[in-house]
Amino acid sequence: KNSVKAMEKELVTCSLQGKEKVALKRSQIFQIPGGKDLETKVIVVLGKAGMGKSILVQKICQDWSNGEFSQFEFVFWFDCKQISLPEKRYSLKDLLLEFFVKPQEGSNEVFEYILQNPAKVLLVFDGFEGLHDHENIPRRLASQPEKESCSIKELLSGLIQKKILNGCTLLLTARPKDKVYQCVSKVDKTIEIVGFSPQQRELYMTKYFEGLPYGDSALKLIKEHEYLFSHCYSPVMCRFVCFLCETLLEMGDKSLPSTLTTVLLKFVQQKIPMQTDVTAMQNQESLATLARIAWYLGEKHQSAMKSCHLPSKEVNEFALKYGFFLPFAFPRHSDSEEEEFGSTFSDFVIQNFLGALHLLLVEVIKDKSLTKYLSFPSKKKKPYNWLDLVPRFLAGLLFLQDDPYFCSLSKNDVKQSTKKQKTLLKYIRRLQMNDLCPERLLELLHCIYETQSNYLLQHVALRLKPDLSFLGVVLTPPDVHVLHSILKMSRKEFSLDLQNSNIDMQGLKDLVGLKNVASFRASLSDTVKLWKSLEQTKDYKLLRASTEKFVLDPFKAKTMKDVSDLSDLVEMREKMINCVQDASGCSSYEIPAIKNLRKLEFALGPICGLQGFLKLVEILAAFPSLQHLDLDALSENGIGDEGAKSLSEVFPTLTSLETLNLSQNKITDVGAEKLATALPSLSSLKTLSLYNNSICDFGAENLAKVLPAMASLRVLDVQYNKITGVGAQQLTDSLRKCPHIKNLVMWNPTIPYGVLEHLQQLDSRISV
């Protein structure tokens, strides 16, 4: 249990959520600030299937061959799904100089040079999820793994644990949900590939259709189908959609499918046209067999297998002929060894679609048990999580019973298919949607959207709860499109929390623009970018609507970026007010989020605490309704006397402040004196906490002097400071002149217990 908790902590530590998105050049990938030259460096590239991780790796290899990344004399690139078959065993020498590249001569000398110069070696393991059972990478190694044969997992374990080739650079690519961090004790750099922006999608399509007579109409056609265009953020899906559009336009068909399921069905139809002869029967059987293979490999988190393990030669030829499979060769340990071949699905989308097709075709799976293959009902781990598009394709296929091409693929009769469809309808009606976590709710919405059933779409739209939180959940362009479509159908008003969701600006604009979205929270930087864009395009109507819907309260600043973003919001306030006033004709207008901010927490920690707080103090006056300012953080901000002095200077502007928490901030008598001088100007202050600072008797004396002037104060906390009996007596004497104060908390280890007990007897408002 402890090891699992440690892994979870490591996953949280390495999470990219909430971090600033920065474009990274390929030349910067291997730049690791402060990295030790003599230790193995581990770089992890994350990205959903189809995002282009393998293309990136290939481009790195190409750049290296053209003279870039000169720090490496050797670059070895391995496709994990091809090297991880359980029965395959390698020594490090076999892996590097037999599998990848075989020197014509001097292989022993080359290998010795590699062992002696590990810093000049880059090892790339592409598709970490392709390692069979990679979560159970062993901790024990062979006595001489450089020379003895062992499994790829054992070799990789030795590399990660720095027991083999210590000092080399490891580049691992993996899907975001893969537990790569459980196998790697320390990651030096994490990079995430997020896919194409709308502009990059257009550029890809322009290049794809370049020189074709219908290029412009193809781009226009795809952009008109917003759902398909949103899926084109994924490079592999972009290629799919472009191929299909090209094929249809060549045939004179100017209509594109409306869902992902129909796109794939159309794609298969272009590969295997509908036929009525014996060939059609053979194709039907081969496709059913291929669908079964797709599902059972997916259950094992695999996409490749030895060609000799396929059910028949005909199935292999069928898969290769129509582009469902790609062939590859396994390495030979010697020239006399017979060459072995393998087959892998051409991409993850095809495998997902065929896996869903298998669940629909197979007669063993009855209609009642079909719903267990949808991923939203249970918290338990399911084998199809690796095939994450299967539930969407499955739901979509269930509602394609009238499609003649789909019927030609299926052996099942219409009654059985209709029965399965009714089972899904019944299941959705009974589903407790409000109990679903955000990820599973999104998956449900995708499945419903794929059905294109008006009844189901309306049913879900009406059942959505009004407060929808996607806090920390990555929202991709297809997620946003589906959410937008279903929210638009509802008669309810919604409040959306989109913080740390990595939502793109177009998606944020679309959701905020919905009339029934009454309020939203989003990352400050994303919101400011949206407002700047709306101002530049002079869309003042949406600008005003979005400023009125934006919610900032309560706000917690945890990084310097949070403080900078808040400062940017305040800075552009005047500009935005002028824009809205000019557009609406109003003589006065305030941004509600700034005007209504009541609670502000500050938790930057000791390293950036003072620097961030001094920047924050500059803008505090912009928040007229601020009631609660909390600087008490577990990591201790440590604003010290300089921060206290700076804060005291803006007290006269904080007319609404009721609670001020300055606990654990290393404030001494110097800071306490500055605070005391200005505290009476806080006309609404009810609670002041100076808990666990370094205030002594001089500071207590200054506080005691001003207490009678603080008419609104009800609670003062000066526990765990360095106040002695002298300071405690001064505070008690002042308390007699302050009938408005209800509680004075002042236990200090430096006050003798007898003294404190005596003072408490004199005034029951004193707490210990």
C-alpha positions in Angstrom: 0.0 0.0 0.0 2.8 2.4 0.9 4.5 1.8 -2.5 1.2 2.6 -4.3 0.8 5.8 -2.3 4.3 6.7 -3.2 3.6 6.1 -6.9 0.4 8.2 -6.6 2.4 11.0 -5.0 5.0 10.8 -7.8 2.2 11.0 -10.4 0.9 14.1 -8.8 4.4 15.6 -8.7 4.9 14.9 -12.4 1.5 16.1 -13.5 1.6 18.8 -16.2 -1.8 20.2 -15.1 -1.8 23.8 -14.2 1.6 24.5 -15.7 2.1 27.2 -18.2 1.9 26.1 -21.8 5.2 26.9 -23.6 6.1 26.0 -27.2 9.2 24.0 -27.2 11.6 23.7 -30.1 13.2 20.3 -30.9 16.6 21.7 -30.2 15.5 22.4 -26.6 14.3 18.9 -25.8 17.6 17.7 -24.4 18.4 20.9 -22.4 18.1 20.0 -18.7 19.0 22.9 -16.4 21.2 21.8 -13.5 21.5 18.2 -14.8 24.5 16.1 -13.7 26.6 15.1 -16.6 27.6 11.7 -15.1 24.1 10.4 -14.4 21.5 9.0 -16.7 19.0 11.6 -17.8 15.4 10.5 -18.4 13.1 12.5 -20.6 9.4 11.6 -21.0 7.3 12.7 -24.0 3.6 12.3 -23.3 0.8 12.4 -25.8 -2.5 10.7 -26.6 -2.4 8.0 -29.3 -2.1 9.6 -32.7 -0.6 12.9 -31.5 2.7 12.4 -33.3 5.1 11.1 -30.7 6.6 8.6 -33.2 6.9 11.3 -35.9 8.7 13.5 -33.3 11.2 10.7 -32.5 11.8 10.1 -36.2 12.4 13.8 -36.8 14.9 13.8 -33.9 16.8 10.9 -35.5 16.7 12.8 -38.9 18.0 16.0 -37.3 20.8 14.1 -35.6 21.8 12.5 -38.9 22.0 16.0 -40.4 24.4 17.2 -37.7 22.2 18.4 -34.9 22.3 17.1 -31.3 26.1 16.8 -31.7 26.4 15.8 -28.0 25.4 12.3 -29.1 27.7 10.1 -31.2 25.2 7.2 -31.1 21.4 7.3 -31.3 19.4 4.1 -31.0 15.6 4.1 -31.6 13.4 1.2 -30.6 9.7 0.6 -31.2 8.6 -1.0 -27.9 5.8 -3.1 -29.4 8.3 -4.8 -31.7 11.0 -5.6 -29.1 8.8 -6.6 -26.2 7.4 -10.0 -27.1 7.8 -12.1 -23.9 9.9 -14.9 -25.5 12.5 -12.5 -26.9 15.7 -12.1 -24.9 18.6 -9.8 -25.6 21.9 -8.7 -24.1 22.6 -5.0 -24.3 25.0 -5.7 -27.1 22.4 -7.6 -29.0 19.9 -4.8 -28.6 22.2 -2.1 -29.8 24.3 -3.8 -32.4 22.2 -6.6 -33.7 18.6 -5.4 -33.5 19.1 -1.7 -34.4 22.2 -1.6 -36.6 24.9 -4.2 -37.2 28.4 -2.8 -37.8 30.2 -4.4 -40.7 33.3 -4.9 -38.6 34.7 -4.1 -35.1 31.4 -4.6 -33.2 33.3 -5.5 -30.0 35.4 -2.3 -30.2 32.3 -0.2 -30.9 30.4 -1.7 -27.9 33.4 -1.2 -25.6 33.5 2.5 -26.7 29.8 2.8 -25.9 30.3 1.4 -22.5 33.1 3.8 -21.8 31.3 6.9 -23.2 27.6 6.6 -22.1 27.1 10.4 -22.1 27.5 10.2 -25.9 24.6 7.8 -26.2 20.8 8.5 -26.7 18.4 5.6 -26.3 14.8 6.2 -27.5 12.1 3.8 -26.5 9.0 4.8 -28.5 5.6 3.6 -27.2 6.3 2.7 -23.6 2.8 1.4 -23.4 3.8 -1.3 -26.0 6.0 -3.0 -23.4 4.0 -6.1 -22.3 3.1 -5.8 -18.6 5.3 -2.7 -18.2 3.9 -2.0 -14.8 5.8 -5.0 -13.4 9.3 -4.0 -14.5 11.6 -6.2 -12.3 14.0 -4.8 -9.7 16.6 -7.6 -9.9 18.9 -7.8 -12.9 21.2 -10.4 -14.4 24.7 -10.5 -13.0 26.1 -9.1 -16.3 23.2 -7.6 -18.3 25.6 -6.0 -20.8 26.6 -9.4 -22.0 24.0 -11.9 -20.7 20.6 -12.3 -22.4 17.6 -11.1 -20.5 14.1 -9.7 -21.3 13.6 -6.2 -22.6 11.9 -5.3 -19.3 15.0 -6.3 -17.4 17.3 -4.3 -19.7 15.1 -1.3 -19.5 15.0 -1.6 -15.7 18.8 -1.6 -15.6 19.0 1.5 -17.7 16.4 3.3 -15.6 18.0 2.3 -12.3 21.4 3.6 -13.7 23.0 0.1 -13.3 23.5 -0.2 -17.1 25.2 2.5 -19.2 24.9 5.1 -16.4 25.3 8.6 -17.9 23.3 8.0 -21.1 20.2 9.9 -22.1 16.9 8.0 -22.2 13.9 9.3 -24.2 10.6 7.5 -23.5 7.3 8.2 -25.3 4.1 7.2 -23.7 0.4 7.9 -23.4 -0.6 10.4 -20.6 -2.6 7.7 -18.6 0.2 5.1 -18.8 1.9 4.6 -15.5 5.4 5.4 -16.8 6.3 7.2 -13.6 5.8 4.0 -11.6 8.7 2.5 -13.5 11.0 5.5 -13.4 12.4 6.7 -10.1 13.2 10.2 -11.4 12.2 12.1 -14.5 14.4 15.0 -15.5 12.1 16.5 -18.0 8.4 15.9 -19.1 7.1 17.2 -22.4 3.5 16.8 -23.6 2.3 16.9 -27.2 -1.1 18.6 -27.3 -1.9 18.3 -31.0 -2.7 20.8 -33.8 -4.0 24.3 -33.1 -6.9 25.4 -35.5 -4.3 27.2 -37.6 -2.0 24.2 -37.8 -5.0 22.0 -38.8 -5.7 24.4 -41.7 -2.0 24.4 -42.7 -1.9 20.6 -42.7 -5.0 20.4 -44.9 -3.7 23.1 -47.3 -0.5 21.1 -47.7 -2.5 17.8 -48.1 -4.7 19.1 -50.8 -2.0 21.2 -52.5 -2.2 21.0 -56.3 -5.6 19.2 -56.3 -8.4 20.9 -58.3 -10.8 20.7 -55.4 -8.3 21.8 -52.6 -10.2 24.9 -51.6 -13.6 23.2 -51.5 -12.1 20.3 -49.5 -10.8 22.6 -46.8 -14.1 24.5 -46.7 -16.1 21.3 -46.5 -14.1 19.9 -43.6 -14.4 23.3 -41.7 -18.1 23.3 -42.2 -18.3 19.9 -40.3 -17.2 21.4 -37.0 -17.1 18.0 -35.2 -14.8 16.4 -37.7 -12.7 19.6 -37.8 -12.3 19.5 -34.0 -11.1 15.9 -34.2 -8.4 17.1 -36.6 -6.4 18.4 -33.6 -5.1 14.8 -33.6 -2.6 14.4 -36.5 -3.7 10.9 -37.3 -7.4 11.8 -37.3 -6.6 14.8 -39.5 -5.0 12.4 -42.0 -8.1 10.2 -41.8 -10.5 13.0 -42.5 -8.4 14.4 -45.3 -8.2 11.0 -47.0 -11.9 10.4 -46.7 -12.7 13.9 -48.0 -10.3 13.4 -51.0 -11.9 10.1 -51.8 -15.5 11.4 -51.6 -14.8 14.5 -53.7 -13.1 12.3 -56.4 -16.4 10.3 -56.5 -18.4 13.5 -56.8 -19.9 13.2 -53.3 -19.8 16.5 -51.4 -21.2 15.3 -48.1 -19.0 14.2 -45.2 -20.1 11.8 -42.4 -21.3 13.5 -39.2 -19.7 11.3 -36.5 -16.4 9.5 -35.9 -18.2 6.1 -36.3 -19.5 6.9 -39.7 -16.1 8.3 -40.8 -14.5 5.0 -40.0 -17.3 3.0 -41.6 -16.9 5.1 -44.7 -13.2 4.6 -44.6 -13.6 0.8 -44.4 -16.1 1.0 -47.3 -13.6 2.8 -49.5 -11.0 0.1 -48.7 -13.5 -2.8 -49.1 -16.4 -1.8 -51.4 -19.7 -3.7 -51.0 -19.9 -6.9 -53.0 -22.4 -9.7 -53.5 -20.3 -12.6 -54.6 -18.1 -15.2 -52.9 -15.4 -12.6 -52.3 -17.9 -10.6 -50.2 -18.3 -13.7 -47.9 -14.6 -14.1 -47.6 -14.1 -10.5 -46.8 -16.8 -10.6 -44.2 -15.2 -13.6 -42.5 -11.7 -12.1 -42.7 -12.9 -8.7 -41.3 -14.6 -10.5 -38.4 -11.4 -12.4 -37.6 -9.4 -9.2 -37.8 -11.9 -7.5 -35.5 -11.5 -10.4 -33.0 -7.7 -10.0 -33.1 -8.0 -6.3 -32.6 -10.0 -6.8 -29.5 -8.0 -9.5 -27.9 -4.7 -7.7 -28.5 -6.2 -4.6 -27.1 -7.2 -6.5 -23.9 -3.4 -7.2 -23.5 -2.5 -3.6 -24.3 -0.9 -4.7 -27.5 -1.2 -3.8 -31.2 1.4 -6.2 -32.7 1.9 -10.0 -33.0 4.0 -12.5 -34.9 2.6 -13.2 -38.3 2.9 -16.9 -37.7 0.4 -16.6 -34.8 -2.4 -15.2 -37.1 -5.3 -17.7 -37.7 -4.5 -18.0 -41.4 -2.4 -16.7 -44.2 -5.5 -15.4 -45.9 -6.3 -13.1 -42.9 -2.8 -11.7 -42.9 -2.9 -11.0 -46.7 -6.4 -9.4 -46.3 -5.2 -7.1 -43.6 -2.0 -6.1 -45.5 -3.8 -5.7 -48.8 -6.4 -3.2 -47.4 -4.0 -1.4 -45.1 -5.2 -2.6 -41.7 -1.8 -4.1 -40.9 1.7 -3.0 -41.4 4.5 -5.6 -41.6 7.8 -5.5 -39.7 10.8 -7.9 -39.3 12.3 -9.1 -36.0 16.1 -9.0 -35.6 18.2 -12.1 -36.1 20.9 -13.0 -33.6 22.9 -14.5 -36.4 22.9 -14.7 -40.2 22.0 -18.3 -40.2 18.9 -17.7 -38.1 15.6 -17.7 -40.0 14.0 -14.2 -40.3 10.7 -13.8 -38.5 8.0 -11.3 -39.4 5.4 -9.5 -37.4 2.2 -7.5 -38.1 1.0 -4.4 -36.3 -2.3 -2.5 -36.7 -1.7 0.5 -39.0 -2.9 2.9 -36.3 -4.8 3.0 -33.0 -8.1 4.3 -34.6 -8.4 1.3 -36.8 -7.8 -1.1 -33.9 -10.4 0.7 -31.8 -13.0 0.6 -34.5 -12.4 -3.1 -35.2 -12.5 -3.9 -31.5 -15.9 -2.3 -31.2 -17.0 -4.1 -34.4 -16.0 -7.4 -32.7 -18.1 -6.7 -29.6 -21.1 -6.1 -31.9 -20.5 -9.1 -34.2 -19.6 -11.8 -31.7 -22.6 -13.9 -30.6 -21.0 -14.9 -27.2 -21.6 -11.4 -25.9 -25.3 -11.1 -25.2 -27.2 -7.8 -25.4 -27.5 -7.5 -21.6 -23.7 -7.8 -21.0 -22.8 -5.4 -23.8 -23.1 -2.3 -21.6 -20.3 -3.4 -19.4 -17.9 -2.5 -22.3 -18.9 1.2 -22.0 -16.3 2.9 -19.8 -18.4 5.3 -17.7 -20.4 3.2 -15.3 -17.7 1.7 -13.0 -14.6 2.9 -11.2 -12.9 -0.4 -11.7 -10.2 -0.7 -14.3 -11.4 -2.3 -17.5 -9.3 -4.0 -20.1 -10.6 -1.8 -22.9 -9.2 1.4 -21.2 -6.3 1.0 -23.6 -8.7 1.0 -26.5 -10.3 4.2 -25.3 -12.4 4.9 -28.4 -14.1 1.5 -28.3 -17.1 2.7 -26.2 -17.8 5.6 -28.7 -17.6 3.3 -31.7 -19.7 0.7 -30.0 -22.5 3.2 -29.2 -22.3 4.6 -32.8 -22.4 1.2 -34.4 -25.5 0.2 -32.4 -27.4 3.0 -34.1 -26.3 2.2 -37.6 -28.6 -0.8 -38.1 -30.2 0.7 -41.2 -26.9 1.5 -43.0 -26.7 -1.0 -45.9 -22.9 -1.2 -45.9 -22.8 -1.9 -42.1 -25.5 -4.6 -42.6 -23.3 -6.2 -45.3 -20.5 -6.5 -42.7 -22.7 -8.0 -40.0 -23.8 -11.6 -39.8 -26.3 -10.8 -37.1 -30.0 -10.4 -37.9 -31.8 -7.1 -37.5 -33.8 -8.3 -34.5 -30.7 -9.1 -32.4 -29.1 -5.7 -33.3 -32.3 -3.8 -32.4 -32.4 -5.7 -29.1 -28.9 -4.5 -28.2 -29.8 -1.0 -29.2 -32.8 -1.1 -26.8 -30.6 -2.4 -24.1 -28.3 0.7 -24.5 -31.3 3.0 -24.4 -32.6 1.4 -21.2 -29.2 1.5 -19.6 -28.7 5.3 -20.4 -32.2 6.1 -19.0 -31.3 4.4 -15.7 -27.8 5.9 -15.4 -27.2 8.2 -12.5 -25.4 10.9 -14.5 -24.8 13.3 -11.5 -22.7 10.6 -9.8 -20.2 10.4 -12.7 -16.8 12.1 -12.4 -16.0 14.7 -15.1 -13.9 12.3 -17.2 -16.7 9.6 -17.3 -19.4 12.3 -17.9 -17.4 13.4 -21.0 -17.1 9.8 -22.2 -20.9 9.4 -21.8 -21.5 12.6 -23.8 -19.2 11.4 -26.6 -21.0 8.0 -26.7 -24.4 9.7 -26.9 -23.2 12.1 -29.6 -22.0 9.2 -31.7 -25.5 7.7 -31.7 -27.0 10.9 -33.1 -30.2 9.8 -31.4 -32.3 12.9 -30.8 -34.1 11.2 -27.9 -30.8 10.4 -26.1 -29.3 13.8 -26.8 -32.3 15.5 -25.3 -32.4 13.1 -22.4 -28.8 13.8 -21.4 -29.2 17.6 -22.0 -32.1 17.6 -19.6 -30.4 15.5 -16.9 -27.2 17.4 -16.7 -26.7 19.1 -13.3 -26.4 22.9 -13.4 -23.0 23.1 -11.8 -20.5 21.3 -14.1 -16.8 21.2 -13.0 -14.0 20.2 -15.3 -11.3 21.4 -12.9 -8.0 19.9 -13.9 -9.6 17.7 -16.6 -8.0 18.2 -20.1 -10.7 19.3 -22.5 -9.8 18.5 -26.1 -11.5 20.3 -29.1 -13.8 17.3 -29.6 -14.7 17.3 -25.9 -15.6 21.0 -26.2 -17.7 20.5 -29.3 -19.7 17.7 -27.8 -20.2 19.5 -24.5 -21.2 22.7 -26.4 -23.7 20.8 -28.6 -25.5 19.1 -25.7 -25.5 22.2 -23.4 -27.1 24.2 -26.3 -30.0 21.7 -26.4 -30.8 22.2 -22.7 -33.2 24.7 -21.2 -31.2 24.9 -18.0 -28.7 27.5 -17.0 -25.2 26.3 -16.3 -22.2 27.3 -14.3 -18.9 25.9 -15.7 -15.6 25.4 -14.0 -12.9 25.2 -16.7 -9.8 25.9 -14.6 -6.6 24.0 -15.6 -8.5 22.3 -18.4 -6.1 23.4 -21.2 -9.1 24.5 -23.2 -8.2 26.4 -26.3 -9.4 29.9 -26.9 -11.9 29.0 -29.6 -13.4 26.4 -27.3 -13.6 28.8 -24.4 -15.2 31.4 -26.7 -17.8 28.9 -27.9 -18.8 27.7 -24.3 -18.9 31.2 -22.8 -21.0 32.5 -25.8 -23.8 30.1 -25.0 -26.8 32.0 -23.7 -27.6 29.4 -21.0 -24.1 29.5 -19.6 -24.7 31.9 -16.8 -21.2 31.9 -15.2 -17.8 30.3 -15.7 -14.5 30.0 -14.0 -11.4 29.5 -16.2 -7.6 30.0 -15.9 -6.9 33.8 -15.7 -4.4 33.7 -18.5 -6.9 32.0 -20.8 -9.6 34.5 -19.9 -7.4 37.5 -20.4 -6.3 36.1 -23.9 -10.0 35.6 -24.8 -10.9 39.2 -23.8 -7.9 40.6 -25.7 -8.9 38.6 -28.8 -12.6 39.8 -28.5 -11.4 43.4 -28.2 -9.1 43.1 -31.2 -12.0 41.7 -33.3 -14.4 44.3 -31.9 -16.8 41.7 -30.7 -17.9 44.0 -27.9 -21.2 42.2 -27.3 -19.5 38.9 -26.4 -16.8 40.8 -24.6 -19.3 42.3 -22.2 -21.2 39.0 -21.8 -18.0 37.1 -21.0 -16.9 39.7 -18.4 -20.3 39.6 -16.7 -20.2 35.8 -16.6 -16.6 35.4 -15.4 -16.2 34.4 -11.7 -13.0 35.0 -9.9 -14.1 34.6 -6.2 -12.5 32.9 -4.3 -9.0 33.2 -5.9 -5.9 31.4 -4.7 -2.5 32.5 -5.9 -0.1 29.5 -5.8 2.5 30.6 -8.4 4.2 33.7 -9.6 2.2 33.2 -12.8 -1.1 33.5 -10.8 0.0 36.8 -9.4 1.1 38.0 -12.9 -2.2 36.9 -14.4 -4.2 38.7 -11.7 -2.1 41.8 -12.3 -2.7 41.6 -16.1 -6.4 41.4 -15.4 -6.3 44.6 -13.4 -4.1 46.3 -15.9 -6.4 45.7 -18.8 -9.5 46.7 -16.8 -9.4 50.4 -17.9 -9.1 49.4 -21.5 -11.9 46.9 -21.4 -14.2 49.3 -19.5 -13.7 51.9 -22.2 -14.5 49.3 -24.9 -17.7 48.2 -23.2 -18.8 51.7 -22.4 -18.3 52.8 -26.0 -20.2 49.8 -27.3 -23.1 49.9 -24.9 -23.4 53.6 -24.3 -23.2 53.1 -20.5 -21.6 55.9 -18.5 -20.1 53.6 -15.9 -19.1 49.9 -16.0 -17.1 47.7 -13.7 -15.8 44.1 -14.4 -17.9 42.1 -12.0 -15.1 39.5 -11.3 -12.9 42.3 -10.0 -15.6 44.2 -8.3 -17.0 41.2 -6.5 -13.7 39.4 -5.4 -14.2 38.8 -1.7 -11.7 36.1 -0.7 -8.0 36.1 -1.8 -5.6 33.4 -0.7 -1.8 33.7 -1.2 0.3 30.5 -1.0 3.5 30.9 -3.0 5.8 29.4 -0.3 9.1 30.8 1.0 11.1 31.0 -2.3 8.8 33.4 -4.2 6.7 34.5 -1.2 8.0 38.0 -0.7 8.6 38.8 -4.4 5.1 37.6 -5.3 3.4 39.4 -2.4 5.1 42.7 -3.2 3.6 42.4 -6.7 0.2 41.5 -5.3 0.1 44.5 -2.9 0.4 46.8 -5.9 -3.1 45.7 -7.1 -5.0 45.1 -3.9 -6.7 48.5 -4.1 -8.4 47.3 -7.3 -10.7 44.9 -5.4 -13.2 47.1 -3.5 -15.2 44.2 -2.1 -12.2 42.2 -0.7 -13.3 40.9 2.7 -10.8 38.1 3.4 -7.0 38.2 2.8 -5.3 34.9 3.8 -1.5 34.6 3.8 -1.4 31.5 5.9 0.1 28.6 3.8 1.4 25.2 4.8 4.7 26.0 3.1 4.9 29.4 4.8 5.1 32.4 2.6 7.6 34.2 4.8 6.7 37.8 3.7 8.6 39.1 6.7 8.8 42.7 7.9 9.2 44.0 4.3 6.0 42.4 3.2 4.2 43.6 6.4 5.4 47.2 5.8 4.3 47.1 2.1 0.8 45.8 3.1 0.3 48.4 5.8 0.8 51.1 3.3 -2.4 50.1 1.3 -4.6 49.5 4.4 -6.5 52.7 3.8 -7.7 51.4 0.5 -9.0 48.1 1.9 -12.2 49.5 3.3 -14.2 46.2 3.1 -11.5 43.9 4.6 -13.0 41.8 7.5 -10.4 39.0 7.9 -6.7 39.4 7.7 -4.6 36.2 8.3 -0.8 36.9 8.5 0.0 33.7 10.3 3.4 32.0 9.8 5.1 34.8 7.9 8.3 35.5 9.9 7.0 38.9 11.1 9.1 40.5 13.9 8.6 43.6 16.1 9.6 45.8 13.2 6.8 44.5 11.0 4.3 44.5 13.9 5.1 48.2 14.5 4.4 49.1 10.9 1.2 47.1 10.9 0.0 48.6 14.2 0.4 52.1 12.9 -1.9 51.5 10.0 -4.4 48.9 11.4 -6.9 51.5 12.6 -7.5 52.5 9.0 -9.0 49.0 8.4 -12.5 50.2 9.3 -14.2 46.9 8.7 -11.6 44.5 10.2 -13.2 41.8 12.5 -10.5 39.1 12.7 -6.7 39.6 12.7 -4.3 36.6 13.0 -0.6 36.9 13.7 -0.2 33.3 14.8 3.3 31.7 14.8 5.4 34.7 13.9 8.4 36.2 15.8 6.7 39.1 17.6 8.1 40.0 21.0 7.0 42.4 23.8 7.8 45.6 21.8 5.5 44.4 19.0 2.8 43.4 21.5 3.1 46.9 23.1 2.4 48.6 19.7 -0.6 46.3 19.1 -1.9 47.1 22.5 -1.8 50.8 21.9 -4.0 50.6 18.8 -6.6 48.1 19.9 -9.0 50.7 21.4 -9.0 52.5 18.0 -10.0 49.3 16.1 -13.7 49.6 16.8 -14.7 46.8 14.4 -12.2 44.2 15.7 -13.7 41.1 17.3 -10.9 38.5 17.4 -7.1 38.9 17.7 -4.7 35.8 17.6 -1.1 36.3 18.6 -0.4 32.7 19.7 3.1 31.0 19.2 5.1 34.2 19.1 7.8 35.3 21.5 5.7 37.5 23.8 6.6 37.2 27.5 4.5 38.1 30.6 5.2 41.8 30.1 3.7 41.9 26.6 0.8 39.8 27.7 0.0 42.2 30.5 0.1 45.2 28.1 -2.4 43.4 25.8 -4.7 42.5 28.8 -4.6 46.1 30.0 -5.6 47.4 26.6 -8.3 44.7 26.3 -10.2 46.4 29.3 -10.6 49.5 27.1 -12.0 47.3 24.2 -15.5 46.0 25.0 -16.0 45.3 21.3 -13.3 42.5 21.3 -14.7 39.1 22.0 -11.6 36.9 21.9 -7.9 37.4 22.4 -5.8 34.2 21.8 -2.3 34.7 23.1 -0.8 31.4 24.4 3.0 31.7 24.0 5.7 29.3 25.2 7.5 32.3 26.7 4.6 33.4 29.0 4.8 31.6 32.4 1.7 29.5 32.7 0.8 31.0 36.1 0.8 34.5 34.5 -1.4 33.5 31.6 -3.8 31.7 34.0 -4.0 34.8 36.2 -4.7 37.1 33.2 -7.4 34.7 32.0 -9.1 35.0 35.4 -9.0 38.8 35.1 -10.6 38.7 31.6 -12.5 35.6 30.4 -12.1 36.8 26.7 -8.5 35.6 26.9 -8.1 32.1 25.3 -5.1 29.9 25.8 
